């Protein structure tokens, strides 16, 4: 009886070790990784990806993280840096610190995308032999079901000329006051000597593989204008637009968006 009990205990311990090892393996992401799960409210599921900085300089890449919420509500919070701590957040913003990169998102349902550019990776991983990116799924509803997709992209995303033209028109129309649009003016208002910065690699902005803007964040830009619908409409692939905390007037936008 004791022998059987010992064997059963060893078997359970072995199964627990295998399960733990599998869980640890599943927590590490690589190009093309797909992770699925269920998550409760205020629960966090953590996944990790290691950036090997000794090879990153010669072969840089961007990271595309897609969270497809199948049921309920949950969000993404990617963090780099050993001491960073992802918490439950209330609203969409990008939070910066001297030794960590922290971004998170807010959405009611469906797929959500976070794009970590090679420039951001370089900024936060310089001087380290390796840099760990932690991707944390945070639950917001009693129970949510999700699918997480992780992709490495080597090709540089250049903004499409039509979208560049539309953004320059929006800048000229809404950013005429002192101190307005300082966070993105280098992408649309560079002098003849300086080439405009690639808008696709600016914080809060996301372009698709064709350089079309899909996520546009112009919030807190001190913009003052009537909504230039004709210019925004030229951003043909735009899915999400954030312009709150600006002086933009239009009956077409809700107070939440403004």
WOQUI-V181659 format. One record per residue. RES is the residue in one letter. OMEGA is omega as a letter, one per 20 degrees, with the letter a starting at -180 (NA if undefined). Layout:
res:RES omega:OMEGA
res:RES omega:OMEGA
This chain:
res:X omega:r
res:X omega:a
res:X omega:r
res:X omega:r
res:X omega:r
res:X omega:r
res:X omega:r
res:X omega:r
res:X omega:r
res:X omega:r
res:X omega:r
res:X omega:r
res:X omega:r
res:X omega:r
res:X omega:r
res:X omega:r
res:X omega:r
res:X omega:r
res:X omega:r
res:X omega:r
res:X omega:r
res:X omega:r
res:X omega:r
res:X omega:r
res:X omega:a
res:X omega:a
res:X omega:a
res:X omega:a
res:X omega:r
res:X omega:a
res:X omega:r
res:X omega:a
res:X omega:r
res:X omega:r
res:X omega:r
res:X omega:r
res:X omega:r
res:X omega:a
res:X omega:a
res:X omega:a
res:X omega:a
res:X omega:r
res:X omega:r
res:X omega:r
res:X omega:a
res:X omega:r
res:X omega:a
res:X omega:r
res:X omega:a
res:X omega:r
res:X omega:r
res:X omega:a
res:X omega:a
res:X omega:r
res:X omega:a
res:X omega:a
res:X omega:a
res:X omega:a
res:X omega:a
res:X omega:a
res:X omega:r
res:X omega:r
res:X omega:r
res:X omega:a
res:X omega:a
res:X omega:r
res:X omega:r
res:X omega:a
res:X omega:a
res:X omega:r
res:X omega:a
res:X omega:a
res:X omega:r
res:X omega:a
res:X omega:a
res:X omega:r
res:X omega:r
res:X omega:a
res:X omega:r
res:X omega:a
res:X omega:a
res:X omega:a
res:X omega:a
res:X omega:a
res:X omega:a
res:X omega:a
res:X omega:r
res:X omega:a
res:X omega:a
res:X omega:a
res:X omega:a
res:X omega:r
res:X omega:r
res:X omega:a
res:X omega:a
res:X omega:r
res:X omega:a
res:X omega:a
res:X omega:a
res:X omega:r
res:X omega:a
res:X omega:r
res:X omega:r
res:X omega:a
res:X omega:r
res:X omega:r
res:X omega:a
res:X omega:a
res:X omega:r
res:X omega:a
res:X omega:r
res:X omega:a
res:X omega:r
res:X omega:a
res:X omega:a
res:X omega:a
res:X omega:r
res:X omega:r
res:X omega:r
res:X omega:r
res:X omega:a
res:X omega:a
res:X omega:a
res:X omega:a
res:X omega:r
res:X omega:r
res:X omega:r
res:X omega:r
res:X omega:r
res:X omega:a
res:X omega:a
res:X omega:r
res:X omega:r
res:X omega:r
res:X omega:a
res:X omega:r
res:X omega:a
res:X omega:r
res:X omega:r
res:X omega:r
res:X omega:a
res:X omega:r
res:X omega:r
res:X omega:r
res:X omega:a
res:X omega:r
res:X omega:a
res:X omega:r
res:X omega:a
res:X omega:a
res:X omega:r
res:X omega:a
res:X omega:a
res:X omega:a
res:X omega:r
res:X omega:r
res:X omega:r
res:X omega:a
res:X omega:a
res:X omega:a
res:X omega:r
res:X omega:r
res:X omega:r
res:X omega:r
res:X omega:r
res:X omega:r
res:X omega:r
res:X omega:r
res:X omega:r
res:X omega:r
res:X omega:a
res:X omega:a
res:X omega:a
res:X omega:a
res:X omega:a
res:X omega:a
res:X omega:a
res:X omega:r
res:X omega:a
res:X omega:r
res:X omega:a
res:X omega:a
res:X omega:a
res:X omega:a
res:X omega:a
res:X omega:r
res:X omega:a
res:X omega:a
res:X omega:r
res:X omega:r
res:X omega:r
res:X omega:a
res:X omega:a
res:X omega:r
res:X omega:r
res:X omega:r
res:X omega:a
res:X omega:a
res:X omega:a
res:X omega:a
res:X omega:r
res:X omega:a
res:X omega:r
res:X omega:a
res:X omega:r
res:X omega:r
res:X omega:r
res:X omega:a
res:X omega:r
res:X omega:r
res:X omega:r
res:X omega:a
res:X omega:r
res:X omega:r
res:X omega:a
res:X omega:a
res:X omega:r
res:X omega:a
res:X omega:r
res:X omega:a
res:X omega:a
res:X omega:r
res:X omega:r
res:X omega:a
res:X omega:r
res:X omega:a
res:X omega:r
res:X omega:a
res:X omega:a
res:X omega:r
res:X omega:r
res:X omega:a
res:X omega:r
res:X omega:r
res:X omega:a
res:X omega:a
res:X omega:a
res:X omega:r
res:X omega:a
res:X omega:a
res:X omega:r
res:X omega:r
res:X omega:a
res:X omega:a
res:X omega:r
res:X omega:r
res:X omega:r
res:X omega:a
res:X omega:r
res:X omega:r
res:X omega:a
res:X omega:r
res:X omega:r
res:X omega:r
res:X omega:r
res:X omega:a
res:X omega:r
res:X omega:NA
